């Protein structure tokens, strides 16, 4: 069992978060938040891809490249361009992948049952779904846009409690990329 003294409470970093993680992760996540705040300073929107991959043994979900945009128009164009790039990436994995859905279900809704999951998952701007010839294999790429006219961009991202785990993982990786030498 992990010693509780080697854990940190995620509410130290965001009042929207719950739970705790090992203490080694606190500094990179803190750096990731600071880096994202720096990047988004004075910007109108944040946009990112939420990628959900399903197969026979479960689901993997991750946030891909949270990017600031100067305007909603720039964000919309950028998110469509990024969605097209994700589509090419999926379709070139192997010949079994086919695009089957436009405007996939919102991220808080389970595709198999249509049950709505609790929590805030953000507002989906646009999305696409892909199915493989192997049963149960599918991928949903959802582009999420956060608008600055609703408050601080980074705080809004941190408030997406339905995506907390994916956002924390993303910020950890962002902070690790900016880790000081030594």
Backbone as a ProteinNet text record, in pm:
[ID]
protein_1_A
[PRIMARY]
XXXXXXXXXXXXXXXXXXXXXXXXXXXXXXXXXXXXXXXXXXXXXXXXXXXXXXXXXXXXXXXXXXXXXXXXXXXXXXXXXXXXXXXXXXXXXXXXXXXXXXXXXXXXXXXXXXXXXXXXXXXXXXXXXXXXXXXXXXXXXXXXXXXXXXXXXXXXXXXXXXXXXXXXXXXXXXXXXXXXXX
[TERTIARY]
84.1	0	88.9	48.4	125.4	113.4	223.5	225.3	155.3	50.4	-22.6	66.2	180	271	338	329.6	390.5	287	175.9	67.7	42.7	-19.1	-63.5	-208.1	-279.7	-421.1	-434.7	-507.2	-523.9	-596	-671.7	-740.1	-640.1	-514.3	-410.4	-387.6	-407.5	-382.6	-507.8	-622.1	-748.2	-861.5	-943	-1057.3	-1159.7	-1148.3	-1241.7	-1204.7	-1081.9	-1033.9	-1057.4	-1064.5	-1077.4	-969.9	-945.2	-851.6	-710.2	-620.9	-480	-394.6	-271.6	-174.4	-42.3	49.6	180.6	249	323.4	383.8	474.8	538.8	629.9	560.4	429.3	356.3	315.9	320.6	272.5	350.7	481.4	562.7	542.2	545.8	521.8	380.8	280.6	144.9	136.5	198.6	201.4	269.9	381.9	451.2	363.7	291.6	202.1	92.1	34.1	-69.3	-10.2	108	172.8	204.1	254.3	287.3	161.9	52.7	-71.2	-126.8	-116.2	-159.7	-78.9	49.9	137.5	98.1	76.3	40.9	-94.3	-188.9	-325	-349.9	-249.9	-264.4	-308.5	-420.7	-469.8	-537.4	-554.2	-617.6	-768.2	-844	-989.8	-1044.9	-972.8	-1025.1	-912.6	-951.3	-866.1	-938.5	-864.1	-923.8	-837.5	-900.9	-825.5	-907	-836.6	-901.2	-916	-1034.3	-1059.8	-1075.4	-983.7	-982	-1019	-1126.5	-1173.8	-1157.6	-1082.6	-1059.7	-1119.8	-1209.4	-1276.8	-1227.5	-1209.9	-1185.7	-1250.6	-1226.6	-1297.4	-1274.8	-1164.7	-1139	-1151.8	-1210.6	-1234.3	-1213.2	-1186.4	-1172.2	-1047.2	-975.8	-865.9	-909.2	-887.3	-926.1	-812.5	-786	-682.3	-711.9	-654.4	-662	-536.5	-555.8	-443.9	-427.9	-313.8	-270.7	-375.3	-375	-457.4	-387.9	-458.4	-397.5	-480.6	-414.6	-487.1	-507.7	-615.1	-647.2	-683.9	-649.3	-672.1	-818.7	-896.9	-1038.3	-1117.8	-1250.3	-1336	-1323.8	-1310.7	-1295.2	-1167.4	-1056.7	-930	-943.2	-1011	-1028.9	-1109	-1219.6	-1304	-1226.7	-1154.7	-1076.7	-965.2	-897.1	-789.6	-838.8	-954.1	-1007.7	-1053.2	-1110.8	-1149.6	-1025.1	-922.2	-796.9	-735.6	-736.7	-681.4	-764.9	-898.7	-984.9	-954.2	-934.3	-896.9	-764.6	-667.9	-538	-555.1	-639.7	-665.5	-731.6	-824.2	-889.8	-786.9	-697.1	-593.6	-507.5	-476.1	-395.4	-466	-594.9	-670.8	-682	-719.2	-745.6	-619.4	-502.5	-379.1	-314.7	-377.6	-323.4	-320.4	-434.3	-443.5	-575.7	-591.6	-707	-839.9	-835.9	-959	-1038.5	-978.4	-1046.7	-1127.9	-1252.3	-1342.5	-1409.4	-1429.8	-1505.6	-1652.8	-1721.2	-1862.5	-1955.7	-1902.4	-1990.9	-1943.4	-2036.5	-2013.6	-2092.2	-2040.7	-2108.7	-2139.8	-2035.7	-2049.3	-2116.4	-2161.5	-2229.1	-2138.7	-2198.7	-2118.2	-2033.7	-1919.5	-1828.4	-1886.7	-1989.5	-2049	-2152.9	-2173.9	-2275.8	-2208.3	-2240.8	-2182	-2246.2	-2166.7	-2222.8	-2305.7	-2265.3	-2334.3	-2472	-2485.1	-2610.1	-2684	-2616.2	-2667.6	-2691.5	-2632.7	-2639.7	-2554.6	-2602.8	-2529.3	-2447.5	-2318.5	-2228.4	-2234.4	-2219.5	-2217.8	-2088.3	-2095.1	-1976	-1981.8	-1886.5	-1873.4	-1767.3	-1805.3	-1715.3	-1681	-1727.7	-1701.9	-1800.4	-1794.9	-1883.8	-1812.6	-1868	-1810.7	-1834.9	-1729.5	-1741.4	-1777.2	-1703.5	-1725.5	-1660.2	-1707	-1646.4	-1668.1	-1589.6	-1602.5	-1575.4	-1639.1	-1618.2	-1564.6	-1492.4	-1428.9	-1451.7	-1475	-1498.8	-1401.1	-1354.4	-1264	-1343.5	-1292.1	-1358.2	-1353.9	-1260.5	-1255.6	-1369.9	-1455.6	-1567.4	-1518.7	-1595.1	-1574.5	-1468.9	-1392.4	-1289.9	-1349.3	-1344.4	-1390.8	-1312.6	-1311.1	-1241.8	-1333.9	-1345.1	-1419.1	-1320.6	-1316.1	-1232.7	-1328.5	-1323.7	-1411.4	-1326	-1358.4	-1288	-1370	-1304.8	-1369.2	-1313.9	-1403.8	-1361.8	-1409.2	-1317.5	-1346.9	-1333	-1437.4	-1439.8	-1405.9	-1321.4	-1277.5	-1385.9	-1494.4	-1601.1	-1679.5	-1647.9	-1708.6	-1617.1	-1507.3	-1413.9	-1274.5	-1189.2	-1050.6	-1043.7	-967.1	-959.9	-906.3	-795.8	-734.3	-825.1	-886.2	-977.5	-1095.8	-1144.7	-1253.6	-1208.3	-1086.7	-1034.3	-1025.1	-973.3	-958.5	-1093.2	-1199.1	-1331.2	-1401.7	-1345.2	-1407.2	-1386.7	-1467.4	-1447.4	-1473.1	-1549.6	-1568.6	-1443.9	-1352.8	-1228.2	-1107	-1128.7	-1020	-897.3	-915	-800.4	-722.1	-792.4	-724.9	-656.5	-719.3	-659.7	-536.5	-545.3	-430.5	-315.4	-343.5	-238.5	-175.2	-257.7	-205.2	-114.1	-161.1	-82.6	47.1	42.4	163.3	265.1	218.7	309.7	362.1	275.9	318.5	425.2	406	503.5	633.5	628.2	749.7	831.6	763.9	835.3	911.3	865.8	927.6	1008.4	1043.4	1117.2	1258	1301.6	1437.5	1541.3	1653.2	1763.3	1821.6	1872.1	1942.2	1869.8
-117.5	0	124.3	227.1	350.4	431.4	485.3	570.7	701.7	740.2	863.6	987.6	984.6	1097.3	1122.2	1024.3	1036.2	1068.4	1124.3	1160.1	1309.9	1368	1506.4	1515.3	1607.3	1627.9	1715.4	1666.7	1741.5	1874.6	1889.6	2018	2129.7	2095.2	2197.8	2270.5	2201.6	2259	2317.5	2259.6	2309.3	2271.7	2369.4	2341.9	2252.4	2236.4	2152.2	2004.1	1974.7	1837.3	1765.4	1632.9	1548.3	1440.5	1381	1269.3	1312.3	1215.9	1242.4	1156.8	1201.9	1131.8	1123.6	1045.1	1036.4	1173.3	1206.7	1339.5	1376.4	1279.6	1306.8	1373.9	1359.8	1415.8	1561.7	1609.9	1745	1851.5	1845.3	1949	1953.2	1840	1847.2	1897.3	1857	1904.6	2054.6	2102.4	2245.5	2321.6	2269	2331.9	2330.3	2221.7	2212.1	2317.2	2336.5	2439.4	2577	2605.7	2735.9	2757.8	2655.9	2666.5	2695.9	2625.6	2647.2	2787	2834.5	2972	3072.6	3050.4	3139.9	3140.2	3022.3	3010.4	3074	3065.3	3111.1	3256.5	3321.6	3461.1	3549.2	3619.7	3711.4	3646	3514.5	3443.2	3431.8	3411.9	3407.8	3269.2	3164.9	3028.4	2928.8	2815	2696.7	2589.4	2507.4	2394.8	2272.2	2156.4	2031.6	1915.9	1808.3	1684.2	1593.7	1538.3	1433.1	1305.7	1212.3	1090.2	971.6	902.7	784.6	664.3	565.2	443.7	325.6	255.2	140.7	13.1	-92.3	-225.1	-325.7	-453.2	-558.1	-553.2	-492.7	-495.4	-358.5	-260.6	-134.7	-12.5	98.8	226.6	297.7	360.5	451	589.2	688.5	824	918.2	1012.4	1110.6	1242.9	1347.9	1482.2	1501.9	1553.3	1574.7	1723.5	1779	1914.7	2022.6	2072.7	2188	2309.4	2378.8	2488.5	2615.4	2729.5	2857	2915.1	2990.6	3056.9	3202.4	3290.2	3433.5	3472.7	3392.9	3424.4	3295.3	3306.7	3190.1	3142.7	3235.4	3199.5	3119.1	3165.2	3091.4	2953.6	2949.8	2822.2	2724.9	2772.1	2684.2	2628	2714.5	2669.3	2573.6	2607	2522.4	2386.1	2383.2	2255.9	2166.6	2225.2	2145.8	2088.8	2170.4	2124.1	2010.7	2026.4	1921.2	1794.3	1807.6	1690.2	1616.1	1690.3	1626.8	1550.7	1609.1	1542.5	1415.7	1421.4	1301.2	1193.7	1234.5	1138	1066.7	1141.8	1080.4	984.1	1022.2	936.4	804	809.8	686.8	600.8	663	586.2	525.3	579.1	521.9	420.4	392.1	288.7	154.1	117.3	-1.1	3.8	-85.1	-78.9	-111.4	-164.3	-200.6	-82.5	36.2	152.5	225.8	259.9	336.3	445.6	560.6	669	633.4	635.4	597.7	700.7	791.3	885.3	1028.3	1115.3	1259	1303.3	1405.7	1457.4	1345.9	1283.3	1175	1226.1	1133.6	1168.2	1254.4	1336.5	1416.3	1325.3	1375.5	1288.7	1233	1294.3	1242.8	1135.4	1093.4	992.6	865.5	753.6	625.3	575.3	543.4	505.4	377.2	279.7	150.2	157	234.6	237.1	369.7	474	611.8	667	600.8	654.4	779.8	879.7	1003.5	992.6	1015.8	1008.6	1140.6	1135.2	1260.1	1336.6	1468.2	1550.4	1645	1736.5	1834.3	1784.9	1765.8	1714	1819.4	1941.7	2047.3	2043.3	2144.1	2153.7	2106.6	2004.2	1947.2	2042.4	2080.7	2166.5	2082.6	1976.3	1886.2	1752.5	1645.8	1516	1419.4	1313.5	1207.2	1073.5	971.4	836.9	745	643.6	548.4	407.7	314.5	175.4	87.7	-15.4	-112.3	-236.9	-314.2	-439	-539.9	-523.2	-607.4	-564.1	-656.2	-617.8	-545.3	-448.8	-370	-260.3	-255.3	-152.1	-27.6	82.4	209.7	322.6	435.9	554.9	673.8	756.8	881.5	995.1	1088.9	1207.4	1325	1390	1503.6	1627.5	1733.1	1859.1	1944.9	1990.5	2068.8	2211.5	2309.9	2450.5	2513.4	2583.3	2657.8	2805.4	2881.1	3023.2	3110.4	3210.4	3301.4	3392.9	3412.1	3497.6	3431.5	3305.9	3235.3	3232.7	3308.3	3313.2	3268.3	3253.6	3213.5	3080	3076.4	2957.9	2835.3	2852.2	2738	2689.2	2781.5	2740.5	2662.3	2704.6	2629.2	2488.3	2475.4	2342.8	2256.4	2314.7	2239.3	2200.8	2274.6	2245.1	2130	2078.2	1967.1	1837.8	1822.4	1709.3	1574.5	1569.4	1443.9	1401.5	1496.9	1469.7	1485.6	1490.1	1519.9	1432.9	1304.9	1214.7	1245.1	1266.3	1296.1	1431.9	1531.2	1664.6	1659.8	1589.5	1575.6	1508.3	1400.9	1331.9	1426.4	1503	1596.7	1700.9	1760.8	1863.8	1806.2	1682.8	1616.5	1604.5	1559	1545.3	1680.8	1783	1917.5	1968	1944.3	1984.3	1907.2	1780.3	1699.5	1747.3	1792.3	1844	1971.9	2040.7	2167.1	2154.4	2031.5	2007.1	2066.8	2134	2189.2	2077.2	2106.5	2008.6	1985.6	1864.8	1838.6	1744.3
0	0	0	-76.5	-87.1	40.8	85.7	203.6	171.1	248.6	219.8	223.3	290.3	294	159.8	70.3	-61.4	-168.5	-124.6	-216.2	-204	-305.6	-294.3	-339.8	-279.8	-305.9	-430.3	-530.1	-654.6	-634.6	-527.4	-503.2	-476.4	-444	-430.3	-562.2	-673.6	-805.2	-869.8	-840.5	-894.9	-801.2	-768.8	-681.5	-750.1	-880	-956.4	-949.7	-911.5	-916	-784.4	-793.2	-675.1	-680.3	-564.9	-559.3	-527.8	-534.6	-507.1	-599.2	-615.2	-698.7	-624.6	-676.1	-612.2	-620.4	-518.5	-503.7	-620.9	-683.6	-795.1	-913.5	-922.6	-1036.1	-1015.7	-892.1	-863.5	-941	-936.9	-1001	-1152.9	-1224.3	-1369.2	-1403.8	-1327.3	-1354.3	-1329.7	-1222.7	-1193.1	-1306.9	-1357.2	-1470.1	-1595.3	-1616.3	-1731.8	-1727.3	-1609.4	-1593.6	-1621	-1564.9	-1584.8	-1732.7	-1798.3	-1941.5	-2022.6	-1993.8	-2067.1	-2040	-1915.9	-1883.8	-1964.3	-1973	-2049.5	-2197.5	-2254.2	-2395.9	-2427	-2333.4	-2360.4	-2320.1	-2260.5	-2217.2	-2334.1	-2318.2	-2419.6	-2539.1	-2537	-2647.5	-2624.5	-2731.1	-2724.1	-2693.6	-2735.7	-2724.4	-2699.4	-2645.4	-2642.9	-2721.7	-2792	-2861.5	-2843.9	-2843.5	-2832.2	-2886.8	-2915.1	-2957.6	-2836.4	-2820.6	-2722.8	-2803.8	-2784.1	-2864.1	-2775.5	-2814.4	-2741.4	-2833.1	-2785.9	-2863.9	-2788.4	-2855.3	-2796.8	-2863.3	-2782.6	-2836.5	-2742.8	-2767	-2693.2	-2541.8	-2496.8	-2352.6	-2284.9	-2353.1	-2284.6	-2371.4	-2303.7	-2371.2	-2321.9	-2413.3	-2380.9	-2427.1	-2342.5	-2380	-2345.6	-2436.9	-2408.1	-2477.6	-2420.7	-2476.1	-2560.2	-2681.4	-2771.8	-2800.4	-2766.8	-2798.1	-2770.2	-2649	-2614.8	-2674.2	-2761.3	-2836.1	-2822.4	-2793.8	-2788.1	-2928.5	-2942.3	-3068.5	-3040.2	-3134.6	-3118.1	-3133.2	-3207.5	-3228.7	-3245.7	-3235.2	-3258.5	-3402.5	-3495.2	-3636.4	-3657.3	-3596.9	-3605.8	-3541.2	-3426.5	-3355.8	-3440.8	-3499.1	-3579.8	-3698.5	-3768.5	-3884.4	-3840.3	-3731.8	-3681.7	-3636.1	-3569.8	-3520.9	-3636.1	-3739.4	-3856.7	-3924.7	-3937.8	-3998.2	-3915.5	-3784.1	-3697.5	-3704.8	-3713.8	-3725.9	-3856	-3963.8	-4091.5	-4077.9	-4006.7	-3985.9	-3902.4	-3798.8	-3718.4	-3804.2	-3891	-3978.8	-4066.7	-4126.8	-4210.6	-4129.5	-4006.9	-3920.4	-3892.5	-3862.2	-3833.3	-3959.3	-4070	-4192.2	-4253.3	-4218.2	-4272.2	-4178	-4063.5	-3973.1	-4043	-4100.3	-4184.8	-4260.9	-4357.6	-4448	-4380.3	-4260.2	-4191	-4136.1	-4126.3	-4069.6	-4175.6	-4139	-4225.7	-4143	-4205	-4140.1	-4148.7	-4035	-4036.8	-3975.2	-3896.1	-3828.3	-3847.6	-3879.1	-3868.5	-3745.3	-3679.2	-3560.1	-3460.8	-3410.3	-3313.7	-3187.1	-3107.3	-2982.5	-2894.3	-2809.5	-2715.8	-2627.5	-2578.5	-2502.4	-2373.2	-2317.3	-2194.2	-2215.8	-2341.7	-2371.7	-2420.2	-2357.6	-2396	-2525.3	-2627.1	-2756.8	-2753.9	-2674.6	-2676.6	-2611.9	-2505.3	-2428.3	-2436.1	-2482.5	-2484.6	-2344.3	-2244.2	-2107.9	-2099.8	-2024.2	-2006.4	-1878.6	-1892	-1777.6	-1700.5	-1567.8	-1491.5	-1515.6	-1502.8	-1513.4	-1631.9	-1633.9	-1740.9	-1837.8	-1963	-2065.5	-2169.9	-2153	-2249.4	-2363.8	-2447.6	-2563.1	-2688	-2748.3	-2869.1	-2985.1	-3054.7	-3171.8	-3294.3	-3314.4	-3428.2	-3393.4	-3453.3	-3426.2	-3540.8	-3540.3	-3640.1	-3573	-3625.9	-3573.9	-3681.4	-3635.9	-3726	-3671.6	-3760.1	-3721.4	-3797.7	-3728.5	-3790.3	-3826.2	-3918.5	-3955.1	-3841.3	-3747.7	-3628.3	-3536.4	-3495.1	-3408.9	-3283.4	-3241	-3118.5	-3131.3	-3240.2	-3253.7	-3318.7	-3245.6	-3300.1	-3234.8	-3302.9	-3254.5	-3275.7	-3174.9	-3185.8	-3161.6	-3254.2	-3240.4	-3229	-3113.7	-3087.5	-3066.1	-3136	-3119.3	-3022.6	-2916.8	-2812.1	-2818.4	-2812.7	-2810.2	-2679.9	-2613.3	-2490.7	-2524.6	-2495.9	-2530	-2410.8	-2433.3	-2329.1	-2276.8	-2353.3	-2302.8	-2189.6	-2160.1	-2046.5	-1925	-1927.1	-1814.9	-1854.7	-1755.5	-1776.6	-1851.4	-1960.3	-2045.5	-1972.3	-1900	-1832.2	-1719.6	-1645.9	-1539.5	-1596.7	-1712.6	-1775.7	-1812.7	-1864.5	-1897.4	-1771.3	-1663.4	-1538.6	-1478.9	-1513.9	-1458.1	-1528.8	-1635.2	-1707.7	-1628.1	-1524.2	-1432.8	-1497.9	-1604.4	-1676.3	-1752.5	-1773.3	-1844.3	-1753.7	-1622.3	-1529.4	-1553.1	-1561.9	-1576.6	-1704.3	-1815.6	-1942.6	-1939.2	-1877.1	-1866.5	-1776.8	-1663.7	-1573.5	-1646.7	-1720.8	-1797.4	-1899.1	-1969.6	-2068.9	-2003	-1893	-1825	-1768	-1721.1	-1672.7	-1786.4	-1903.1	-2017.5	-2063.9	-2064.1	-2101.2	-2004.3	-1876	-1774.6	-1784.4	-1821.5	-1837.2	-1956.5	-2062.9	-2180.9	-2147.2	-2045.6	-2008.3	-1879.7	-1844.9	-1721.7	-1731.4	-1626.1	-1628.5	-1630.9	-1692.6	-1700.7	-1561.7	-1539	-1413.3	-1335.2
[MASK]
++++++++++++++++++++++++++++++++++++++++++++++++++++++++++++++++++++++++++++++++++++++++++++++++++++++++++++++++++++++++++++++++++++++++++++++++++++++++++++++++++++++++++++++++++++++

